[in-house]
């Protein structure tokens, strides 16, 4: 069964974004859902069937644009459902539907952001700052890059919370620092860091993500193009106002002019969408690494912070994720689909899936190393397994990461174990000294060979859209 998440920023075929007023927002009537894991959501029940419920969550933080996301809750995830009256449901649908008229997607969310100027590497007003609930972004990147990164970080943190609701208040939100170029990135990393190996790094001791870009020229070009398009739209709006006044008594003539204006606007919006695709192609790797590191910070800070065995015994948490799961889950959020202002996770990364299918179906080339690491070895993998500092370690690291991804996908979307009570018990066990294989068999209710067989069979049938072939 397919489980999917859509984090949404405006109305486009039912997707929503609006600017919330500063101060207390008006109260909208909403449906309410409480999950078995205790997470609560307010919004609109979109559809229900025997498998579960499609639900559109509505979040209206004061002073920030309204954010909605649409997801699917399975029957066994649901604990309590509080439903709107028919009249209130009509009211909520109408409010959501009227928030956007042209489907310009992510752009409306970006334009609604309020960014403050701050000092950056000794330069006054050298960067922009944005504060969210769980992160603070400081960016010296071009305006286009900064605004899009801000929007997508809001989205991806919302995605994290859908599957792993926050459990702890952080002493401070995660700091995300986005350099404007690679020279600035090197300054952030400090000279002692040596050669730049990744576009982003997470520093756990500081709860800080450093991210580098080499997109100043592209960002500046896109920003100039965007300003030109805004001028074109403004001129079109002024012209429409004039012809409505001039031809208000002649409907056929007015309709002819309005049809022409509609085509012109559609050309501008199409050009914007093409620019968005250009930007996405250029920044795909950058955002993948940023999302990956953001998951590490979110899990460590808000859900599974490190705890001593004594603290766990005192009920102060479960302790941290094992390294193989931390890396596997982070990969699930690396490559969301961005489409019409919507960010979706829950699909299977096609390249990773292709490599796994080739191996499991006996299509690997002669002499190729086995793709998936044996489960018994993966459960014991430590930090050193995931570090590919030398070329001769890269193949092993890639195999390990690929196996982590496949296992995390199975546990998250098929077994629905991540975030469950059984999962908490598993973390408590491994973080208080229980042998990893013993703790894992208790989590999945199978011995390792039986589980591994079922898991591999699932991966053989898994499709890129997240569905499972019969």
N, C-alpha and C positions, 0 to 999 in steps of 0.2 A: 504494500500500500504506500502511496506517495504521501509524504509529509512535507509541506512547503511553508516558506515564510516570505511575506512581501512587506518591506518597510517602505512607506509611501510618503510622498511629499506634496501632492496636489491632486486635483480632480482630473483624471485622464482615463476615460472609460471606467469611471467609478472610483478613481484615486483622488485623495484630498490633501490640500494644503490651504491654510489661511493665516492671516496675521492676527495673533491674539492681542488684545488691548493691553497696555501697560496697567499693572495693578491687578485687582481681582477680576478674573474672567466671569462672564455670566454663566450660570449653571445650565448645561444642556442635559436633557433626559437621555439616559443610556441604559442598555442592557449590561448586566454584570455577570462575570464568570469567575469562579474560584476553582483552581486546579487541585488535584490530589496532593501536589507538592507544596501547596499553600500560596502559590502565586495568584494574584487577583488582577483582573482586567476589566476596564469599562469601555463600552463602545456599542457596536451594532452587530447583531446576529444576521449574517448575510444569507446563510443557507444551512440546512440540517438534513442529514440522511442517516442511514443505519450505521455508517462508519464513524460519524462524528459531526463536527460543526465548523463551518467557515466563519471566522469572526474578525471584524474590523475594529481594532482598538483605536480610541481617540484620546490623545493627550494634549492638554491645553495649558502649558506652563505660562505663568504670568510674564508678559513682556517679550515672549518669544513666539515664533510662528507655530501654529497648531501642527502636530505630527500625528499621522495615523499609520498603522501597519495592519495588513491582513494576513491571517495565518489559519492553519487548520488544526483543531484540537481533536484528537481521537476520543472515542467513547470512554476508554479507560483512563484518560487524563482528566476528565471532567469530574468535579466533586459537586459543586452547586452552581445553578444557573438562575439568575434573577432577570425576569423578562419585562420589557416595556409593555404598556397598554398599547392598543392599536393606534390610538390618537397620538400618543407620544412617539411611537415608531414613525409615523408619517412626518411628524415635526422634525425628528432627527435626520431622516433621509433627505428632507427638503433642505435643511441647513448644510448638510454635507454636499449635496448636489449643486448648490448655488455658489460655492466658494471659489470656483475657477471656471472660466468660460472658454479658454482657447487651448488648454492642454499643453502648455509650454514646459511642463515637466519640472525638472530639477531647477530650472532657471528662476522660477518664482521664489522658491525657497532660498536660493542664493541671494537674490536681490533684497530679500526681507531681512537679511542678517545685519546686525549692528556690531561693527568691529571697532575696537579702540586702538589708537596709536600708542606704541610703547617703545622704549629704548631697546636696541638690539646690538650686541657685540660692540658697545661703546658708541653707537650711532643713535642720536636722538630721532625719535619717530621712525626708526628703521624697520619696524615690524608691526603687525596687527595682532590683536589679542581677542580671543573669544572664550567665554566661560560657559560651560555646560555643567550638568549635575555631577558627572563622573570624570570629566577631563577638562583641562584648560589648554587651548591651542594658542601658541605664539608662532607666527609665521612671517618670514621675510621673503617668501616666494611671491611671484606675481599675483596680482589681485584675483585673476581667474583661478589659479591653482589654490590659493588660500580659501576662497569662498567654496569651491567645490570640495576641498578636503574637509572643511568644517561641516558641510551638509552630510557628507558621507560618513564622517565619524559619528555624528548624531545618529545616523541610520544604523551603523554597525553596532553601536552600543545598545540600541534598542533591540537589535537582533540577538545580541548576547543575553539580554534580560529575558527575552521570550523563552529561551531554553534553560537558562541558569539564572533565575531571579536573584538579585543582590540580597545578601544576608547580613552584611556588616556595613556600618557607617565608616567611611575612611577618614583618617585624620586630615588628609588632604587629597584632592582629586589627582588623577594622573596628569603629569605635565607632558604635553606633546610639543616638541619644538621642530619646526619645519624650516630648514635652511633654504635660502634663495638660490644657492649654487653650491657646487662641490667644494669650493674653497671655504665657504662658510661652514659647511658640514665638517670639514677637516678641523676647523677651529673649535667646533663644538666637541668633537671627539678628542681633541687635544693632540699635540704632536706625538705623544708617546703611544697613541693608538696605532701608529703605523699605517700600512696600506688600507684603503677603504675596500672592504669585502662585501658589505651589504648596504642597501639603500636605507635601512633603518635598523636601529638597535634598541633593545629594552634594557634599562639599568634597574634591576629589581631593588637594590638598596636605596635608590633615590626615587623609585616609582616614576621613572622618567623615560620617555621615548624620544630618541633623536632620529630625525629623518632628513635625508638629503635629496635634492632635486637638481636636474640639469635642464630645466624647462623655461628659463627666463624668456628666451626669444619666442617660443611658442605661446607662452602665457601672455606676453605683451601683444602679440599679433591678434590673439583671440579677443583680448580686452578691447583693442581698437575696433575690431570688426563688430563686437557687441555694441559699442557706443554708436557706430554708424547705423546699425539695425534699429537701435532705439530712436535715433533721429528720423529714420524712415517711417517707423510706426507712428511717431508723433505727428509727422507731416500728413500721413494717411488719415489719422484721426481728425486733424484740423480740416482736411479736405472733405471728409464725410460730413462733418458738422455743417460746412458751407453748402454742400449740395442738398442736404436734408432741408435746409432752410429755403434754398432756391427752388427745389422741385417738390415741396410739400403738398402741392395740389395736383401733381401729375405722377401717379403711382407707376405707370409703365417706364417713364424716363428715370425715375428714382431707382427702381429695381435694377435697371440696366447698369447704372453707375455703381450701385452697391455690389452687384455681382463682380464688376471689374475690381473694386476695392478688395473684395474678399479674396480674389485670386492673387492680388499683390501681397496681401498679408500672408497668405499661405506660402508664397515664394520666400518671404523673409523667415517665416518659422521653419521652412524646409532647410534654408541655409544655416540657421542656428542648429538644427538637429545634425546637419552634416559636420559642423564645427565640433559638436559634442562627440560625434563618432571619432573625429580626428584626435580630440583630446583623450578619449578613452583608450584608443590604440597606443598613444604615446605614453600613457601613465598606468597602463594595466599592471606592469610589474611593480611600480612604485606603490600603488594602492594595495596590491596583494601583500607585500611585505608589511605595510603600515597596519592593515587589518590583522595580520598574523601577530605582530608585536602587541597590538591593542588588546587582543584576546588574552595574551599572557598577563598583561597588566590588570585587566578586568578580573580574571579568575583569581589572581594572587591577592588583589586588593579587596574585592567585594564579595567573593563567594568562598574561595578555598585558601585563605591565608595560612601560612605555615604555623604549626602549633607543636609544642612539645607533647610527649606522651602524657605528662601530668596534666597539662591544659586540656587535652582531649578527654582524659578521664573525668575532669571537672565539668565537662559539658561546654567547653569554650570553642568548639568547632571540631571539624573532621580532620584538619590538617590539609596539606597541599595535594594537588593532583600528582600522580606518578608521571615521570617525564614522558613516557610513551603516550599517555593520554593527553597531557598538556600540549604536546606537539601535534598529535592527531586531531584534536578538537580545533586547535588554531588553524589547521589547514582547511577545515570545513568552511571557514569563513573567509578564506583568501580570495576566492573568485566568484563573488556574487554576480548574478545577472543584473545589469543596469539597463533598464528599458523604460522609456517614457516617464522618467522621473521616479522609477520604482527600483528598489534594491531587493533581490530575492535570493535566498539560500535554500538548500534542500535538494538541489540537483547534484548529480555526480560529475565531478570534473572529467571531461572527456579524455584528456591525454592520460591522466592517471588510470582511468578505467580501461583504456585501450591496452596499456602495458600489463595490467592485471589479467585482462581477458586473454591476451596472447599467451601468457604463461600458463594460466589455469586450463586453457583449451589446447595446450600442446603446440602452440604456433611460434614459440620462442625459437630463435635461430640456434643451430648447434653450437655448443660452446658457451652460450650465454649463462651467466650465473642465475641461480634461482631468484625469482623476483621477490617473493614474500619471505620474510624472516620467520622461522618457526616460532609459534606462539610461546612455547616454553622459554625461548631465548629472549623474546621481546619483553616479557613480563619482568625480566631481571635487568633489562637494559638501563644503564646509568647515563649520566650526563656525557661522558666521554664518547658514547656510541653515536651521539648526535652532532658531534663536532667533526667537520671535514676540513681540518686545517691544512692537510696535504693532499696532493692529487691522488695518491694511491688509496686514500680513505674515502674519496668522493662516491665511488660505486656503493660501498657499504652503507654510507650515510643515506644515499638516495633510496636504497632498498629499505632501510629502516623507516625513513619518513613515509614511503609509499605504504608500507605495512601498517604503520600507525594510522594513516588516513583511512585505509580500508576497514580497520578494526573500529575506529571511532565512528565511521559512517554506520556500520552495522549496529553498534551499541546505541547510537543516538536515534536513528530513524527506523530501524526494524525492531530492535528489542526494547526501545523506549526505557532504557535503564539509566541514562545519564540524568542526574538530578533527583533520582528516586530515593526512597528510604533505604532500599537495598544498596544503592550506590554509596550513600553516606556510611553505611555499615562497612562496606568494602574499604573506603578511605580510612576509616578509623582503624581497621584491622592492619592495613599495610603501613600506616603511620605509627603504629605502636608495636611493630616488630613481627607481625604474622608473616609467615613465608608467602611470597607473592602468588605462587600458583595455588596454594590452599585458599587464600582470600578470594582469588578470582573464580575458582570453581564454586565457592559459596555464592558469589554474586550472580553467576549465570545459571546455576543449578545443573551443571553438566561437568563431566571430567574433561580435561583439555583436549584429548583426541576427538571426542564426540562433538564438542563445541567447534573445534577447528574445521571439522568436516562440514558441519552445517554452515559455518561462516563462509567457507570457500564456495560452497554450493550457491549461497545467496549472491556472492560477488559474480559468479558466472552468469547469473540471470539479471543482474542489475543493469538498468539502462541509463543513458546520460540524463534523462529528465527526472530521475529519481524513482521511477516505477520499476517493478520487478516482472520480468518476462515469465509467463507460465511454463 
